[in-house]
Amino acid sequence: TNCAVGDDSSLSLDDQSTRSGNTSHAGNAFISVVHRLAASKSTSARITACSLGPVLWSHLDFPRQLQLRGVITRALHDVEVIVRKSTAAVLHEIAELVFDRRSVPWLVLMCERSMTDPEPQLRAAAMTLTWHLAEHLPNAFTGDANKGSLSIRRLPPRTDPTFMDVYLLQCKLLPVASNLAEDRIASVRLSVAAQCDRLVNAMGEHWFNIIIDLLQALLSDSDERVRSEATLCMPRFAESVILGTEEDQDSTVLESLMPLALKIQRDSSPIVRSSLATATGELLIFLVGLGGASHDAPSSPLRKREGSEAPPSPRSPRRKGSYSDETGYKRYKKHVDDTFIPILQNLLQDPDPEVTTASLRAVTNASRSSARSSTSTPSCSHSKFDDDDLASVASVTSLQSHLSVDRTKPVFIPVLSEKQVLRLLPTLSNLATSAQWRVRQSAVEIVPALLGCTHRHETRHEISKLCLTLMGDKVDAVRKTAAECLCLGGSNLAMHGEDDGGEWIAKIVVPHLKTCSRSEDAKQRMLSLKMIEIIITNGLCPSRVDVVESGASGDMPPSPSSHSDNSEAATKESAVRAILTIAASLASDAVPNVRLNVGRVLGVTVGLLDRSNAEFAASVLEQQIEKEKSRGTGSDRDVIFFAQQALSIFRQQST
C-alpha cells in the first residue's frame, strides 16, 4: 500500500473496505497488516508485528489502539522467548507514547505479566518497564502529546484531582518491583538492585521509605553480585532521595543505609568491599558538595564556575530552598567524619589488593576533579617518544597535557578537608610499604589530589615524603609514578595562589631533581630526565630559581660553548634553562640508556620551548652527536638516532 501512517487517505480507504463488506479488521489499513503478521507461523513475522506498535500507536484512535493492544498482549504470551523479549522492548517505547489514561491499566497489567514470565531475562526487563512506566504515569494524566515524552511531568501534588489516580496505579507497580527483588534467580534481583535509584526517582517522595527497605534487603542478599550492585546503587539512591525530600527529613536515607554500609565493610566478598569503596567515594563527593555549597571555600563541587551555568540534574528535581543552614552542614559533615572516612580507612588496610586499589581510587576521586578538555588528543610526532612499558595514571595525564593543543593545566577541585587528609596519611604511608607493587603505585598516585586539599606547607611536606620514598622503589613503574606525582604537586592544585606551584617546584622538586641527576644509580639519572619532561610539558616551571653553575660543582659538566660567557659563580637563571642544563649534564653520561633519554626528552620538549631555550637544547644535541660519533666503536647508534630526530623537530619548527 502507498498510504502513509495516520494519513487521511488511508482512513478513507479503510472506510471504503468496510462499506464493501470486508469488516474483519476495520480501521487503519496497517492494522490488517499487523494482524496478518501476528497470526503468521513465522517468528520473524510475529516480531515484526510487535515492532510496528510504537510506529502506529500515535496515529490511531482509541478503538484501533485496542486492536493493537490485543496483538501485543498475545505476543507477550508467545511460545517463543525471542518474541516475548521483542514485545518487552516494544512496551518500553509505548510507555513513552501514552497520553491517555485509559491505556495505563493495560500497561500495568503487562508489567505484571512480564514479572511472572518463566524466562529470567524477561523478568529482569520487567523492572526496567516498571520504573519507566512509573516515570511516565503523570504524562498519561496531565501530559501534552504535542511536546512528546521528553517533557516528563512530575507527580501532581496531593491537592490535585489526578493525584489519587496516579497513586492507585503506583500501588500496583510497586509490588512488581518488590516481587522481582525476591526472585529466585540472582540476575533478576541484580536488575532490581541496579535500578532502585531510577525507581525511587520515578515513584515520588511518598514511596521513599518503602523503596529504602527494598534496597536494604538487596544489600543483605545471599548473592555477592546482587550485594555489589546494590552497594554501587547507594550513592545514586541517596542523591535522588535527598534532593527530592524536605530538608528536615533528608537524612533519613543516610541513617537507614549507614548501618548496612558499616556491615558491608566486613563482607566476605572482595567484590562487595570494592564496590563499597567506590560507593563511599561517590557519597563523599555528594555530601561534601551539599555541605560545602554554603561556605565560601572554593572547594565545593557544587560551586559554579564563573561564566558557566550548571544544568539541573536530569534524574531528580533539585528541591527549592537552601543547603546553607549551619545545622544541615553539620549533619552532612558528621556523616563524612564519623562514617565515610573511617570506612575508607578500614578498606585501605584490606588484605585484598583489589579492595585496597579501589579504596585508593575512591579517595583520589573524592579529593580531585580533573577539568580537562573533552577533545581527543590529536596525533603528534612527539608520541613516538613515549616508550614506557607501564604507563601510570599520572603518565597518561602528563602525555595528554603536552600533546594537547592548548596544554591546559590540570584543575583540581578539593573535597577532603585538611584534617581528613592528615587522618589518611598514616594509612597511605603503610600502603607505600605493601608487598604488592600495584598497591604502592596506587598509594602514590593520590598525592597530587591530596595536595590540592591542603593549605599548610607542613602538611604538603608530609605528603611529599610519600613520593620521595617511592622514587627509590625497585619497580620502574612505581618510581616513575612517584616522580610524576611529585612534579604534578606544583600545578596550583587548589588554586591557593600563583606562588604555591613555583615554590613547590623550586624548593622541593628541583633539589630532588638535582640529587637524582647526580646519583650513582643510572635508573635514578634516567628518572631525573623523566621529571624534566613532566615539568616542561605541563608548564610547571616557576619564573626563576636559584641555580649553582658548573664551577661550583665538579659533578656538573660545563654548558655548551655558545653559553661559555656565563658566570661560573652562583647566579639567577630562568627555571627552564636551569632544568635544561641538568639534562645537558647527562648528555655525555657513561650509560648509553641515559644518553639516549636525553635526546628523547629534548625531542618531546623542544617544541614547547621559547627560541632561546630551544637553541640551547639544539646546541646540546649537536654536541652530543659530535661526541658520540667521536667514540668510534664505543658509540651507540640509538643515541645518535634520538638526538638527530630531536634536531629535525627543532629545525622543522624553526623554518
C-alpha positions, -999 to 999 in steps of 0.1 A, spaced: 0 0 0 11 36 -7 -8 53 21 12 69 50 5 60 86 -22 82 100 -29 98 66 -65 108 60 -64 89 27 -56 57 45 -86 61 67 -109 67 38 -96 35 21 -104 16 53 -139 31 54 -144 20 18 -132 -15 26 -156 -16 55 -186 -5 34 -177 -31 7 -181 -58 33 -146 -65 45 -151 -59 82 -128 -85 98 -102 -58 107 -119 -25 104 -97 6 109 -63 17 96 -50 -4 67 -19 -11 86 -39 -28 114 -48 -55 89 -11 -60 81 -3 -62 118 -30 -89 123 -18 -110 94 18 -108 106 8 -116 142 -11 -147 130 18 -160 110 37 -191 119 70 -173 112 88 -160 143 102 -131 124 67 -121 112 54 -120 147 83 -99 159 77 -75 131 40 -72 141 51 -61 175 77 -37 163 51 -18 143 33 -10 175 53 21 185 52 33 149 14 31 147 4 40 182 3 78 180 -16 77 147 -45 55 159 -77 65 177 -86 46 209 -107 18 193 -78 9 169 -53 11 198 -74 -15 215 -68 -38 185 -31 -31 186 -30 -38 223 -46 -72 217 -18 -81 193 9 -70 218 -8 -89 246 -8 -121 226 28 -116 217 38 -112 253 23 -148 258 40 -162 227 57 -196 230 89 -182 215 111 -164 240 126 -141 214 91 -128 205 83 -121 242 117 -103 245 109 -81 215 75 -74 229 90 -62 262 112 -37 242 81 -25 224 63 -19 257 91 4 268 86 25 237 48 26 240 51 37 277 66 70 264 38 75 239 8 71 262 -10 103 269 -44 87 275 -52 74 310 -74 46 295 -43 28 283 -24 29 316 -41 0 334 -32 -22 304 5 -13 306 4 -21 344 -11 -54 335 17 -60 310 43 -53 338 26 -79 360 26 -104 331 63 -98 325 70 -103 362 56 -139 360 74 -149 328 93 -181 330 123 -165 313 146 -147 338 157 -121 312 121 -111 307 115 -108 344 146 -86 347 132 -65 319 100 -61 339 119 -40 364 130 -16 337 95 -14 324 82 -8 359 102 24 367 99 35 330 61 34 332 61 50 367 82 78 353 57 85 325 25 79 345 19 117 351 21 123 314 -8 100 308 -30 122 330 -15 158 326 10 155 297 9 172 264 12 148 235 24 176 212 55 180 234 63 143 234 77 121 261 108 143 266 86 167 285 81 144 316 57 157 342 63 154 378 39 137 402 9 160 408 5 175 443 -18 158 467 -44 185 462 -46 177 425 -77 156 415 -54 133 394 -31 125 423 -52 97 436 -55 81 401 -17 81 397 -12 69 433 -35 39 429 -17 29 397 17 32 416 2 9 443 0 -18 415 35 -11 401 55 -12 434 46 -48 442 61 -57 408 95 -44 419 91 -60 454 83 -94 439 112 -91 415 135 -83 444 126 -116 459 130 -136 427 148 -170 430 172 -161 401 200 -138 411 202 -120 378 166 -107 382 174 -94 417 205 -78 403 184 -59 378 163 -45 407 194 -36 427 209 -17 397 177 3 391 165 12 426 176 48 422 155 51 390 125 36 407 127 59 437 131 89 415 101 79 394 77 69 422 79 101 443 85 111 479 56 92 495 72 59 485 108 67 496 106 47 529 93 16 512 119 16 485 146 22 511 135 -10 527 137 -27 494 173 -16 489 182 -26 524 170 -62 516 191 -63 485 222 -51 504 218 -82 525 212 -106 496 227 -140 495 244 -134 461 276 -113 461 268 -98 427 235 -85 439 250 -71 471 278 -55 450 253 -39 426 231 -27 454 261 -11 471 270 7 439 235 20 437 236 36 472 251 70 461 226 74 433 198 63 455 208 87 483 211 116 459 176 110 445 161 108 480 180 138 495 173 161 465 137 151 465 129 153 502 121 182 525 153 194 542 142 184 577 138 148 566 167 143 541 190 125 565 166 95 569 181 77 539 216 80 553 206 69 588 189 39 572 218 29 550 248 37 572 245 6 595 244 -16 565 274 2 550 294 -5 582 284 -41 580 294 -44 543 330 -34 550 333 -68 568 317 -87 539 334 -119 529 334 -110 492 362 -87 479 339 -77 451 314 -62 475 341 -45 496 355 -29 464 320 -17 454 317 -2 489 349 17 484 337 31 451 302 40 466 318 57 496 339 79 474 309 90 454 289 97 486 318 118 499 317 139 468 280 144 470 277 151 507 306 174 509 291 192 479 258 197 498 276 209 529 303 229 512 279 248 490 270 270 519 305 281 526 330 304 509 355 277 503 363 274 466 364 237 471 328 229 469 319 207 439 286 224 436 301 258 434 295 273 399 324 284 378 323 320 366 306 323 333 290 289 334 256 276 344 253 242 358 223 223 343 198 207 367 201 170 374 182 151 348 173 123 373 158 143 401 144 178 406 167 199 428 144 210 455 139 246 463 155 260 493 190 263 506 215 239 519 233 267 536 219 264 571 245 256 596 226 227 610 224 210 576 261 215 570 270 199 604 247 170 597 264 161 564 298 167 579 290 144 607 283 116 583 315 123 564 337 124 595 321 97 616 312 71 589 327 75 554 363 85 563 366 56 588 351 32 562 377 42 537 405 40 563 395 4 571 392 -6 534 426 9 527 440 -17 550 421 -45 534 442 -77 528 429 -80 492 449 -57 468 419 -52 446 399 -37 475 429 -15 485 433 -2 450 396 5 447 397 24 480 427 45 468 409 53 436 378 63 457 399 86 478 415 101 447 382 107 431 368 122 463 398 145 465 401 156 429 380 165 399 400 169 368 387 195 344 402 188 311 392 195 275 368 169 262 385 169 228 405 139 219 443 141 219 455 149 185 481 128 168 515 143 171 550 133 161 561 136 197 541 105 206 567 83 191 589 91 221 565 75 246 581 42 250 571 34 286 561 -2 290 539 5 320 521 38 319 505 50 351 475 73 355 499 102 361 519 94 330 488 94 308 479 127 323 513 141 315 513 128 280 478 142 273 489 175 287 519 181 264 503 166 233 471 187 236 468 218 215 463 242 244 482 222 270 456 230 296 469 227 332 451 202 354 425 218 376 418 200 409 387 207 430 394 196 466 368 178 486 386 165 517 395 189 545 430 193 559 421 174 590 407 145 569 439 144 548 460 142 579 439 112 591 446 94 559 484 100 557 494 72 582 473 47 562 489 58 529 524 55 544 516 19 554 504 11 519 537 25 505 554 -5 521 530 -30 507 544 -62 491 521 -56 461 537 -31 437 504 -20 422 492 -10 457 524 10 462 518 27 428 481 34 437 491 49 470 514 74 455 490 83 426 468 100 451 495 126 461 485 154 436 449 152 447 457 153 484 480 183 479 451 201 463 431 197 496 458 213 518 468 249 526 495 243 551 531 238 539 538 214 568 510 190 556 523 192 520 558 184 532 545 153 549 526 143 517 557 148 496 576 122 517 554 95 502 567 104 467 603 107 478 602 73 495 588 55 464 611 73 440 637 47 451 613 17 446 627 -14 429 598 -14 404 602 10 375 565 18 371 563 28 408 594 50 406 580 68 375 546 73 391 562 87 423 583 112 402 554 123 381 532 129 412 559 148 429 562 171 399 524 175 394 521 186 430 531 221 419 504 228 394 483 252 416 462 222 426 436 240 447 443 275 434 459 285 466 478 312 449 501 317 419 533 314 441 524 280 455 533 260 424 565 278 418 576 274 454 568 237 453 589 232 422 618 254 433 621 242 469 611 206 467 611 192 432 643 209 417 666 199 447 655 163 443 658 165 406 695 175 410 700 148 435 687 122 411 708 135 382 740 132 403 731 97 416 755 68 410 724 47 401 717 50 363 680 44 370 678 75 392 696 96 365 670 84 339 643 92 364 656 128 366 651 131 328 615 119 332 610 146 358 624 172 334 599 161 307 570 163 331 579 197 344 583 213 310 554 196 292 530 206 320 543 241 322 552 237 359 583 259 359 584 289 382 597 322 367 632 319 383 651 295 406 685 296 423 709 275 403 746 267 410 766 266 379 792 240 370 820 259 385 806 252 420 802 215 415 826 191 398 797 167 390 781 192 366 798 194 332 802 228 316 775 243 295 779 243 257 804 267 243 778 291 230 770 299 266 806 298 280 805 335 288 781 329 317 795 335 351 808 304 370 795 318 403 760 312 417 736 332 396 699 337 390 688 319 359 654 310 343 639 278 356 636 263 322 672 270 314 683 256 347 664 224 342 677 221 306 712 225 320 706 195 342 696 175 311 727 187 293 749 174 321 736 139 313 743 141 275 777 125 280 768 100 307 787 68 308 755 47 304 740 47 268 704 45 280 708 77 299 724 95 269 696 81 247 669 95 270 685 130 268 676 131 231 642 116 237 633 141 263 646 171 244 627 159 213 595 159 233 601 193 249 619 213 222 586 223 206 574 238 239 604 260 245 610 296 235 635 305 209 665 310 232 659 278 252 652 258 220 685 269 205 702 259 237 687 224 235 697 222 199 733 230 207 733 203 234 721 178 209 747 188 182 774 184 208 761 151 218 760 138 182 795 150 176 809 135 208 790 102 202 805 98 167 839 105 181 836 74 203 844 52 174 835 16 181 821 27 215 794 49 200 757 40 203 736 44 172 703 47 192 718 77 210 726 93 176 691 84 163 672 101 191 694 132 190 691 136 153 653 131 155 650 158 181 672 181 160 649 175 130 619 186 151 637 218 161 646 226 125 611 219 112 597 244 138 624 269 131 615 272 94 
